[in-house]
Amino acid sequence: MKIPQSVLVVIHTPALQVLLIERADAPGYWQSVTGSKDTEDEAFEATAVREVMEETGLDASAPGHVLTDWALENVYEIYPQWRHRYAPGITHNTEHLFGLCIPQAAPVRLSPREHRDQLWLPWREAAERCFSPSNAEAIAWLPRLGGTPAR
C-alpha cells in the first residue's frame, strides 16, 4: 500500500522552462515528478531525489543541479481512480514541494511503466497544461521560489 505522504518536484531551468511528463496510465495527464515515500520515516528530500532519478534518470545532486525544499505542503483529495493503491479509508494525501533547477532543458529517460512522453514549456504554459490543480499552483510559484525568468 502507498503511504499518503508524497513529493512534487518541479524540474526547471534558470530561464523557467519546466519539464512536464505524461502519465502512462492516464494519457493527456501532464505533471511534474511526483511520488510517495517508501517508508514512513523516509525524509521528503530523500523521496524527492529517488523519484527524480526513477522518473527522469536525472541525478538531483549532479554538478549544476540545485534541489530546493520550498517548505510548502498541499493536502488534497486522492482521485478516486487511484485510491485502491492506499489503505482502506485513505482519501487524502500530503504533498511536499521541491524545485530542481538544472542548467538547461534536455531530454530525460522516462520510466515507461509510469510515463509516456515529456516536454519542456515556459512556466505559464506548463501550469496551464497540468491536470492537477496543486501541480499547476506549484509551477505558478516558480518565479518567486525558483529564480528570475530570463528576459
Secondary structure, 3 states (H helix, E strand, C coil): CECCEEEEEEEECCCCEEEEEEECCCCCCEECEEEECCCCCCCHHHHHHHHHHHHHCCCCCCCCCEEEEEEEEEEEECCHHHHHHECCCCCEEEEEEEEEECCCCCCCCCCCCCEEEEEEEEHHHHHHHECCHHHHHHHHHHHHHCCCCCC
